[in-house]
Protein backbone atom coordinates (compact mmCIF):
# COMPACT_ATOMS: atom_id res chain seq x y z
CA UNK A 1 0.00 0.00 0.00
CA UNK A 2 1.13 3.51 -0.76
CA UNK A 3 0.07 6.79 0.76
CA UNK A 4 -0.75 10.13 -0.80
CA UNK A 5 -3.01 13.17 -0.66
CA UNK A 6 -6.01 14.05 -2.83
CA UNK A 7 -5.20 17.21 -4.80
CA UNK A 8 -8.33 17.40 -6.98
CA UNK A 9 -11.67 15.65 -7.03
CA UNK A 10 -14.58 16.26 -9.39
CA UNK A 11 -17.75 14.80 -7.80
CA UNK A 12 -19.92 15.45 -10.86
CA UNK A 13 -17.51 13.49 -13.06
CA UNK A 14 -16.51 10.90 -10.46
CA UNK A 15 -12.73 11.07 -10.68
CA UNK A 16 -9.77 12.83 -9.14
CA UNK A 17 -6.02 12.90 -8.67
CA UNK A 18 -3.71 11.80 -5.86
CA UNK A 19 -0.31 13.34 -5.16
CA UNK A 20 2.16 10.75 -3.82
CA UNK A 21 5.36 11.59 -1.94
CA UNK A 22 7.41 11.12 -5.10
CA UNK A 23 6.58 10.73 -8.75
CA UNK A 24 3.76 11.89 -10.99
CA UNK A 25 0.16 12.43 -9.91
CA UNK A 26 -2.13 9.39 -9.94
CA UNK A 27 -5.58 9.22 -11.50
CA UNK A 28 -8.40 7.51 -9.57
CA UNK A 29 -12.06 6.84 -10.35
CA UNK A 30 -14.90 6.71 -7.82
CA UNK A 31 -15.22 2.95 -8.43
CA UNK A 32 -11.73 2.51 -6.91
CA UNK A 33 -13.27 3.46 -3.55
CA UNK A 34 -15.45 0.36 -3.59
CA UNK A 35 -19.10 0.85 -2.67
CA UNK A 36 -20.42 4.17 -3.97
CA UNK A 37 -23.64 4.30 -1.90
CA UNK A 38 -23.56 6.62 -0.07
CA UNK A 39 -21.02 8.59 -2.05
CA UNK A 40 -18.04 9.46 0.20
CA UNK A 41 -17.14 13.07 0.88
CA UNK A 42 -13.73 13.63 -0.68
CA UNK A 43 -11.96 16.96 -0.27
CA UNK A 44 -8.58 18.26 -1.44
CA UNK A 45 -5.94 17.55 1.20
CA UNK A 46 -7.62 14.28 2.29
CA UNK A 47 -4.99 11.59 2.99
CA UNK A 48 -5.54 8.28 1.18
CA UNK A 49 -4.06 4.81 0.98
CA UNK A 50 -3.97 3.35 -2.54
CA UNK A 51 -2.70 0.55 -4.77
CA UNK A 52 -1.65 1.01 -8.37
CA UNK A 53 -3.12 -1.02 -11.19
CA UNK A 54 -0.56 -3.55 -12.48
CA UNK A 55 1.31 -2.29 -15.52
CA UNK A 56 0.67 1.40 -14.80
CA UNK A 57 3.49 1.90 -12.31
CA UNK A 58 5.70 4.84 -13.37
CA UNK A 59 9.16 3.88 -14.59
CA UNK A 60 12.07 5.95 -13.39
CA UNK A 61 15.16 6.03 -15.56
CA UNK A 62 18.50 7.68 -15.28
CA UNK A 63 19.44 10.11 -17.97
CA UNK A 64 21.72 8.57 -20.53
CA UNK A 65 24.37 10.29 -22.57
CA UNK A 66 22.98 9.01 -25.83
CA UNK A 67 21.78 11.63 -28.24
CA UNK A 68 18.18 11.90 -29.40
CA UNK A 69 19.28 10.88 -32.93
CA UNK A 70 19.11 7.20 -31.97
CA UNK A 71 16.87 5.07 -34.12
CA UNK A 72 15.33 3.28 -31.11
CA UNK A 73 11.55 3.75 -30.89
CA UNK A 74 10.38 5.82 -27.97
CA UNK A 75 7.81 4.35 -25.59
CA UNK A 76 4.69 6.28 -24.74
CA UNK A 77 4.68 6.95 -21.00
CA UNK A 78 2.01 5.00 -19.12
CA UNK A 79 -0.08 7.16 -16.80
CA UNK A 80 -0.39 5.75 -13.26
CA UNK A 81 -3.89 4.57 -12.33
CA UNK A 82 -5.14 3.68 -8.85
CA UNK A 83 -6.93 0.34 -8.64
CA UNK A 84 -7.93 0.58 -4.97
CA UNK A 85 -8.29 3.77 -2.87
CA UNK A 86 -9.14 4.02 0.82
CA UNK A 87 -9.79 7.27 2.71
CA UNK A 88 -7.80 7.53 5.95
CA UNK A 89 -7.53 10.03 8.81
CA UNK A 90 -3.80 10.66 8.57
CA UNK A 91 -0.71 9.30 6.87
CA UNK A 92 1.24 6.98 9.20
CA UNK A 93 4.36 8.64 10.56
CA UNK A 94 3.15 12.12 9.64
CA UNK A 95 2.43 14.75 12.23
CA UNK A 96 -0.69 16.75 11.47
CA UNK A 97 -0.65 20.00 13.41
CA UNK A 98 -3.31 22.65 13.44
CA UNK A 99 -0.84 25.30 12.33
CA UNK A 100 2.22 23.84 10.61
CA UNK A 101 3.84 27.31 10.25
CA UNK A 102 3.94 27.76 14.03
CA UNK A 103 7.16 26.41 15.51
CA UNK A 104 8.04 25.76 19.10
CA UNK A 105 10.27 28.71 20.01
CA UNK A 106 10.76 27.82 23.66
CA UNK A 107 14.27 26.81 24.62
CA UNK A 108 15.18 24.02 26.97
CA UNK A 109 15.78 25.40 30.48
CA UNK A 110 19.37 24.12 30.51
CA UNK A 111 20.11 25.21 26.96
CA UNK A 112 23.19 27.33 26.44
CA UNK A 113 22.42 30.99 25.97
CA UNK A 114 23.85 32.65 22.89
CA UNK A 115 26.45 35.27 23.65
CA UNK A 116 26.33 38.55 21.76
CA UNK A 117 28.91 39.00 19.02
CA UNK A 118 29.65 42.58 20.05
CA UNK A 119 31.41 43.74 23.19
CA UNK A 120 30.40 46.62 25.36
Wavefront OBJ file of the C-alpha trace (Angstrom):
o trace
v 0.000 0.000 0.000
v 1.126 3.511 -0.761
v 0.066 6.794 0.764
v -0.751 10.132 -0.800
v -3.010 13.172 -0.664
v -6.011 14.053 -2.832
v -5.201 17.206 -4.799
v -8.329 17.404 -6.980
v -11.668 15.654 -7.028
v -14.576 16.262 -9.389
v -17.745 14.796 -7.800
v -19.922 15.449 -10.864
v -17.508 13.492 -13.062
v -16.514 10.898 -10.456
v -12.727 11.069 -10.682
v -9.770 12.825 -9.135
v -6.021 12.896 -8.671
v -3.713 11.803 -5.856
v -0.309 13.344 -5.162
v 2.155 10.755 -3.824
v 5.357 11.593 -1.937
v 7.410 11.117 -5.097
v 6.578 10.726 -8.747
v 3.757 11.892 -10.989
v 0.155 12.433 -9.907
v -2.125 9.386 -9.936
v -5.583 9.222 -11.500
v -8.400 7.509 -9.572
v -12.061 6.841 -10.347
v -14.904 6.707 -7.819
v -15.220 2.949 -8.435
v -11.728 2.506 -6.912
v -13.274 3.459 -3.549
v -15.454 0.363 -3.594
v -19.101 0.852 -2.668
v -20.416 4.172 -3.967
v -23.641 4.296 -1.897
v -23.555 6.616 -0.075
v -21.016 8.594 -2.046
v -18.039 9.461 0.200
v -17.138 13.070 0.881
v -13.730 13.631 -0.684
v -11.962 16.958 -0.265
v -8.579 18.259 -1.444
v -5.943 17.550 1.196
v -7.618 14.285 2.285
v -4.986 11.589 2.993
v -5.537 8.284 1.183
v -4.063 4.812 0.978
v -3.967 3.345 -2.539
v -2.696 0.555 -4.770
v -1.646 1.013 -8.369
v -3.120 -1.018 -11.189
v -0.555 -3.554 -12.484
v 1.313 -2.285 -15.518
v 0.670 1.400 -14.795
v 3.488 1.901 -12.311
v 5.702 4.843 -13.370
v 9.156 3.882 -14.591
v 12.066 5.946 -13.394
v 15.158 6.030 -15.562
v 18.495 7.682 -15.284
v 19.441 10.108 -17.967
v 21.721 8.574 -20.530
v 24.366 10.295 -22.574
v 22.983 9.006 -25.831
v 21.778 11.628 -28.239
v 18.185 11.900 -29.397
v 19.281 10.878 -32.931
v 19.106 7.196 -31.965
v 16.865 5.067 -34.119
v 15.328 3.284 -31.112
v 11.546 3.747 -30.894
v 10.376 5.819 -27.971
v 7.810 4.351 -25.593
v 4.692 6.277 -24.737
v 4.679 6.955 -20.996
v 2.013 5.003 -19.117
v -0.077 7.156 -16.800
v -0.388 5.753 -13.264
v -3.886 4.572 -12.330
v -5.145 3.681 -8.855
v -6.926 0.338 -8.642
v -7.934 0.583 -4.969
v -8.289 3.770 -2.870
v -9.142 4.023 0.825
v -9.786 7.273 2.706
v -7.802 7.529 5.953
v -7.530 10.028 8.808
v -3.795 10.658 8.575
v -0.708 9.302 6.868
v 1.243 6.985 9.200
v 4.356 8.638 10.563
v 3.154 12.118 9.636
v 2.426 14.748 12.235
v -0.685 16.748 11.469
v -0.649 19.995 13.409
v -3.310 22.651 13.444
v -0.845 25.305 12.333
v 2.222 23.841 10.612
v 3.842 27.312 10.251
v 3.941 27.758 14.026
v 7.165 26.415 15.508
v 8.038 25.763 19.097
v 10.272 28.714 20.010
v 10.755 27.823 23.665
v 14.273 26.808 24.616
v 15.177 24.022 26.966
v 15.779 25.400 30.482
v 19.374 24.118 30.509
v 20.105 25.212 26.964
v 23.189 27.325 26.444
v 22.417 30.986 25.969
v 23.855 32.649 22.888
v 26.447 35.274 23.646
v 26.334 38.545 21.759
v 28.907 38.997 19.021
v 29.649 42.577 20.054
v 31.407 43.736 23.190
v 30.401 46.624 25.362
l 1 2 3 4 5 6 7 8 9 10 11 12 13 14 15 16 17 18 19 20 21 22 23 24 25 26 27 28 29 30 31 32 33 34 35 36 37 38 39 40 41 42 43 44 45 46 47 48 49 50 51 52 53 54 55 56 57 58 59 60 61 62 63 64 65 66 67 68 69 70 71 72 73 74 75 76 77 78 79 80 81 82 83 84 85 86 87 88 89 90 91 92 93 94 95 96 97 98 99 100 101 102 103 104 105 106 107 108 109 110 111 112 113 114 115 116 117 118 119 120
